[in-house]
Amino acid sequence: MTSSSQEWCGNTFKAIIDEGLHYNQSYNSYWDGQGAGRRQLRRPALFEDALPYVLRTMRFEQKSSFTVPLYELQQTSQAKPPELYKALVMTEEAHPYDTTEPAWRVTVSLQEQKQNVYWFAKRYPNVLLRQTTWDGRTLLLKQVRRYAYWPQTSPAPDSTAVGRPLT
């Protein structure tokens, strides 16, 4: 996972690589006392940044409730050692007025005053419809459009090829 932040006063970059037994975080920050460096992070753990993707893989109909080690948001301008929470994840059916279609509501409690809520469509592929976070971030899906990212077409015959012509 990578994250970068550009502000008028400087840039910060962070990269986290799964090394198998642990995560390795490298960083470069303009903040005083942070600078450039590396640190090991505990594994297994999830990252708050990845929850909109990771939570989509849940078996929502089981209405699971569990705890998981969770590192705080990395999409920030600082490169402080990330706080590791013992987050409580709870799944329930969303209220019909919360979203424009039937949905699952997943609440992730980092600690008492830090709670994120994610609403995923009930129909596959469980698109994230809405998100609210403890620090004020809110997302609301307006529409879904799918395009061929890299259309696969047959290449034109190469007229400069040596040997037999392509057929």
Backbone hydrogen bonds in HBPLUS format (Angstrom, degrees):
<---DONOR---> <-ACCEPTOR-->    atom                        ^
c    i                          cat <-CA-CA->   ^        H-A-AA   ^      H-
h    n   atom  resd res      DA  || num        DHA   H-A  angle D-A-AA Bond
n    s   type  num  typ     dist DA aas  dist angle  dist       angle   num
A0016-ILE N   A0001-MET O   2.73 MM  15  5.13 158.8  1.77 156.5 163.1     1
A0003-SER N   A0014-LYS O   2.84 MM  11  5.20 148.6  1.93 154.3 156.3     2
A0014-LYS N   A0003-SER O   2.78 MM  11  5.20 154.5  1.84 161.2 165.1     3
A0005-SER N   A0012-THR O   2.81 MM   7  5.11 152.0  1.89 148.9 153.8     4
A0012-THR N   A0005-SER O   2.90 MM   7  5.11 149.9  2.00 144.9 152.3     5
A0007-GLU N   A0010-GLY O   2.89 MM   3  5.33 164.0  1.91 160.7 165.8     6
A0010-GLY N   A0007-GLU O   3.21 MM   3  5.33 158.7  2.26 105.8 112.0     7
A0013-PHE N   A0028-ASN O   2.87 MM  15  5.26 154.0  1.94 144.7 153.5     8
A0028-ASN N   A0013-PHE O   2.90 MM  15  5.26 145.6  2.02 153.5 157.2     9
A0015-ALA N   A0026-SER O   2.91 MM  11  5.36 159.0  1.96 156.4 159.4    10
A0026-SER N   A0015-ALA O   2.89 MM  11  5.36 158.0  1.94 154.9 161.8    11
A0017-ILE N   A0024-ASN O   2.96 MM   7  5.23 162.6  1.99 140.1 144.8    12
A0024-ASN N   A0017-ILE O   2.83 MM   7  5.23 159.9  1.87 150.9 157.6    13
A0019-GLU N   A0022-HIS O   2.84 MM   3  5.46 151.0  1.92 155.6 165.2    14
A0023-TYR N   A0041-LEU O   2.90 MM  18  4.89 171.3  1.91 148.4 149.9    15
A0041-LEU N   A0023-TYR O   2.78 MM  18  4.89 165.2  1.81 141.4 144.8    16
A0025-GLN N   A0039-ARG O   2.80 MM  14  5.28 171.7  1.80 172.6 170.3    17
A0039-ARG N   A0025-GLN O   2.84 MM  14  5.28 145.6  1.96 147.8 158.0    18
A0027-TYR N   A0037-GLY O   2.96 MM  10  5.54 155.7  2.02 156.9 157.9    19
A0037-GLY N   A0027-TYR O   3.02 MM  10  5.54 154.3  2.09 146.8 148.0    20
A0029-SER N   A0035-GLY O   2.78 MM   6  4.91 159.0  1.83 126.8 134.0    21
A0034-GLN N   A0031-TRP O   3.09 MM   3  5.58 158.2  2.14 136.8 136.1    22
A0046-LEU N   A0069-PRO O   2.94 MM  23  6.29 167.6  1.96 147.1 148.1    23
A0071-TYR N   A0046-LEU O   2.80 MM  25  6.20 167.2  1.82 156.0 155.0    24
A0050-ALA N   A0047-PHE O   2.89 MM   3  5.44 141.0  2.04 115.0 125.3    25
A0048-GLU N   A0071-TYR O   2.95 MM  23  6.01 159.2  1.99 161.6 165.6    26
A0051-LEU N   A0048-GLU O   3.25 MM   3  5.39 160.0  2.29 107.0 113.0    27
A0053-TYR N   A0050-ALA O   2.97 MM   3  5.59 144.1  2.10 120.3 130.1    28
A0054-VAL N   A0050-ALA O   2.89 MM   4  5.98 173.5  1.90 159.4 161.1    29
A0055-LEU N   A0051-LEU O   2.95 MM   4  5.47 165.0  1.98 142.3 147.3    30
A0056-ARG N   A0053-TYR O   3.25 MM   3  5.52 137.3  2.45 101.7 112.9    31
A0057-THR N   A0054-VAL O   3.13 MM   3  5.83 163.6  2.15 118.9 123.8    32
A0058-MET N   A0055-LEU O   3.10 MM   3  5.57 168.8  2.12 118.6 121.0    33
A0062-GLN N   A0059-ARG O   3.06 MM   3  5.90 161.7  2.09 123.9 129.4    34
A0063-LYS N   A0060-PHE O   2.77 MM   3  5.41 164.2  1.80 125.4 130.9    35
A0091-THR N   A0064-SER O   2.95 MM  27  5.51 142.0  2.10 163.6 173.5    36
A0066-PHE N   A0089-VAL O   2.96 MM  23  5.38 151.5  2.04 146.2 155.5    37
A0089-VAL N   A0066-PHE O   2.74 MM  23  5.38 176.6  1.74 173.9 174.8    38
A0068-VAL N   A0087-ALA O   2.87 MM  19  5.33 145.9  1.98 143.9 154.9    39
A0087-ALA N   A0068-VAL O   2.91 MM  19  5.33 136.4  2.10 160.4 150.8    40
A0070-LEU N   A0085-TYR O   2.89 MM  15  5.12 158.6  1.94 144.5 148.9    41
A0085-TYR N   A0070-LEU O   2.80 MM  15  5.12 173.9  1.80 148.8 146.7    42
A0072-GLU N   A0083-GLU O   2.98 MM  11  5.60 151.6  2.06 160.0 168.5    43
A0076-THR N   A0074-GLN O   2.77 MM   2  5.44 137.5  1.95 105.2  92.0    44
A0088-LEU N   A0109-SER O   2.98 MM  21  5.09 158.1  2.03 140.0 143.7    45
A0109-SER N   A0088-LEU O   2.84 MM  21  5.09 163.6  1.87 151.5 153.2    46
A0090-MET N   A0107-THR O   2.92 MM  17  5.26 157.5  1.97 149.9 157.3    47
A0107-THR N   A0090-MET O   2.86 MM  17  5.26 159.9  1.90 156.1 160.0    48
A0092-GLU N   A0105-ARG O   2.94 MM  13  5.34 149.7  2.04 149.7 159.1    49
A0105-ARG N   A0092-GLU O   2.77 MM  13  5.34 176.1  1.77 164.5 165.5    50
A0094-ALA N   A0103-ALA O   2.97 MM   9  5.38 170.0  1.98 139.1 137.8    51
A0098-ASP N   A0095-HIS O   2.97 MM   3  5.45 164.5  2.00 120.5 125.6    52
A0122-LYS N   A0102-PRO O   3.00 MM  20  5.75 160.5  2.04 139.6 135.0    53
A0104-TRP N   A0120-PHE O   2.73 MM  16  5.18 158.8  1.78 154.1 160.3    54
A0120-PHE N   A0104-TRP O   2.87 MM  16  5.18 153.7  1.94 146.9 154.4    55
A0106-VAL N   A0118-TYR O   2.76 MM  12  5.12 169.8  1.77 160.1 163.7    56
A0118-TYR N   A0106-VAL O   2.84 MM  12  5.12 161.4  1.88 148.8 155.2    57
A0108-VAL N   A0116-ASN O   2.81 MM   8  5.16 170.8  1.82 157.2 160.2    58
A0116-ASN N   A0108-VAL O   2.89 MM   8  5.16 167.6  1.90 148.6 151.0    59
A0110-LEU N   A0114-LYS O   2.80 MM   4  5.34 146.6  1.91 152.9 163.0    60
A0111-GLN N   A0114-LYS O   3.46 MM   3  5.18 160.6  2.50 129.0 133.3    61
A0114-LYS N   A0111-GLN O   3.03 MM   3  5.18 162.6  2.06 115.1 120.6    62
A0117-VAL N   A0132-THR O   2.81 MM  15  5.31 165.1  1.83 157.2 161.3    63
A0132-THR N   A0117-VAL O   2.95 MM  15  5.31 158.2  1.99 151.1 157.2    64
A0119-TRP N   A0130-ARG O   2.95 MM  11  5.14 164.9  1.97 151.5 149.3    65
A0129-LEU N   A0119-TRP O   2.75 MM  10  5.53 159.1  1.80 156.3 163.1    66
A0121-ALA N   A0127-VAL O   2.87 MM   6  5.33 163.5  1.90 150.3 153.9    67
A0126-ASN N   A0123-ARG O   2.86 MM   3  5.57 154.8  1.92 121.5 129.1    68
A0141-LEU N   A0129-LEU O   2.86 MM  12  5.02 176.5  1.87 141.8 143.0    69
A0131-GLN N   A0139-LEU O   2.93 MM   8  4.95 151.6  2.01 141.0 138.0    70
A0139-LEU N   A0131-GLN O   2.84 MM   8  4.95 158.0  1.89 143.1 146.7    71
A0133-THR N   A0137-ARG O   2.96 MM   4  5.28 136.3  2.16 156.3 162.0    72
A0136-GLY N   A0133-THR O   3.09 MM   3  5.53 163.6  2.12 119.8 120.4    73
A0161-ALA N   A0158-ASP O   3.39 MM   3  5.68 168.5  2.40 108.8 111.3    74
